Amino acid sequence: MPQLRTHQQLVSAIADAIGQQQTEVRDVLAAVTPGGGKSLLPVIMAAALHKAGRIDRVCWIVPRDSLRQQAEEAFVDPRWREVLGHNLALRAAENGRDLCRGLQGYVTTYQAVAAAPDLHLQEFRRHRYLLAVDELHHLPAVFDTDRMAAVEEETAWSRSILPLLENASARLLMSGTLERADGRPILWLPYRAPQGTRKVREVDFKAPGWAVVGYSRRQALAEKAILPVTFGAMDGTASWLDAERTNRWVDALSKAGENTRDALFTALRTGFAQAMLREAYRSCREHRAKRRAEMKLPRGRDDAGLGKLLVIAPDQGTARFYLETLQGWMPKAQAGRMARLAISECRDAQEVVAAFRLRPEPAVLVSVAMAYEGLDAPSITHVACLTHIRSRPWLEQAIARATRVDPHGGPYDRQRALVYHPSDALFEQFRTMVETQQGTRAMVKTRRPQQELPFERSAEREPEIIPLESNATALSFAVVAPGPDFGAPYRDVMGRDPGELPLTPSAAEHHLRQRIGQLVAAQVIEDEDNNLVAEGPTGYHIYNAVLKRLMKKARSEMTLSELEATVGWLERNRLSDHRHLIVDDPQFTWSTRRRGQAIPYSSLSRPGRGRMSITPTTDSAPPAGRGRGSARRP
């Protein structure tokens, strides 16, 4: 069975103390290095507080929709359920009625809370909630005495989540970094006032009512919770036309100086990027071949533990170009399934990310921002970091995609975390910060923001620069050293092995709704063959209406147990025996007319009577003032 890591043990002890009313702490801040096992902390704290009767429900807020499934999985992991002795389950909720649907809580996003803040606030006022906020550094402080408060648009998420923080019975605030790229303070965190002329303000670890738990990169490496990172820095040349259409060039990205911005923009869209992609793809393919031989897999069969490549592109157009490039190097029979694209413009982006996490295929994922922060995919062994962003928090999250220990990847000492990146001065500065800084500081004075890279050509304006060409000239490798401890070092704790997870609540709901649709459709087909219902979409509409009347609720609003009960009912009963329920139903008549349908012959009947047909009325709305069963029969 898995064991808790050091920071997880500390959170468990704090939660037990809160549950037994041995402390006044209500806020727990967990500063955990990316990949260190942060997603288990809400489960640990919720299990302890719910068992002690201190909370009724759990709300877990994540920055992106792609992380909701991972949050659900954390609560339904059977191994941790046995270790922690809990049976809690959360569902990925939309902004609708009954957010929990009979479960012990729900997972939502920053965007969803901002879209309907009153809905969530009312839920918090009705029940005692543990509020877990993931990646808290995305939320700037709403107001700051040093006049650093962001403008209204930038604090929309913070303003909608702040009332939930105020009304929660307990709070768990999690982040892989305790600083923002813009230098602003983070929402809700307690900061010390700056001392004297110092320009650095630190989190107050001794603030009343707070407990702070840290887990640094050094601690995680000592416990073998994450893998050491090997950086592959690629240097090269670049040439471009600037805004005045003057030819510019650099002989090396590492020595571009004030031209780094334009040189990097050029390199990411020309031959340099292709060379870096080629090197990352070749290295990943060789690693997969080696692992295939070790696992003695037959040719053509893929399995967990082979290794995967994540490509982070600078924008969506370039991401498509990278995907075409990668697929061009693969056999045509494999290209479509082995390399996939996950960007916001793709309708199936969430499904692609889930498949990349949970299945042997695809082995290569190209993305921009969807698959960098919080993506729990231990199978990633290689990252091609072809992005222009150079803020420390963003890059830390990006490289952490490859540092997770893969339970199927073989012995720890033989697993890899290889990150390819352009060898520019800004990235080298980031590597230095990773090695030497703790990441617990926030600058009081707003830092000079990073200059934006020029956009692609648009209808409004000409591009600032026009990339001409670039070439890779050198590749060097270095293993990053761990940074200093956040706290004391810890020893001999096993890492988390997620194993095979059962269906999450929202996935179970989705599958049950699909099953209900299949059962309804099967009954329609059978009754069409017996001439009991009209052929075509009319019959399906009728039977769905009958089922809704029988169950007193649409299946889109049913809880998990109600969906299961509906499946059981359909497996034992016939909807055709209950068609009389909608004969005099004005709502059904109106909805049929709105669908542009008519019932051409005997589709509805009462038991023991002859057939009767219904033709929708021409009313523009449901008959007003009539109760069910009072409509005039056609």
PETA-V208909 format. One record per helix or strand of 2 or more residues. SS is the DSSP state (~ for helix, > for strand). FROM is the first residue (numbers start at 1). TO is the last residue. Records with the same first field share a line. If there is no record, write none. Layout:
# PETA-V208909
SS: FROM-TO  FROM-TO
This chain:
# PETA-V208909
~: 6-19  38-51  65-76  78-84  110-115  117-126  136-138  152-167  217-222  253-255  257-267  271-295  316-328  332-338  349-358  392-402  412-414  425-436  505-529  537-551  555-557  560-572  575-582  586-594
>: 27-32  57-62  91-92  105-109  129-133  170-175  200-203  210-215  230-241  247-250  308-312  339-342  364-367  380-385  418-422  441-443  466-479  604-605  611-612
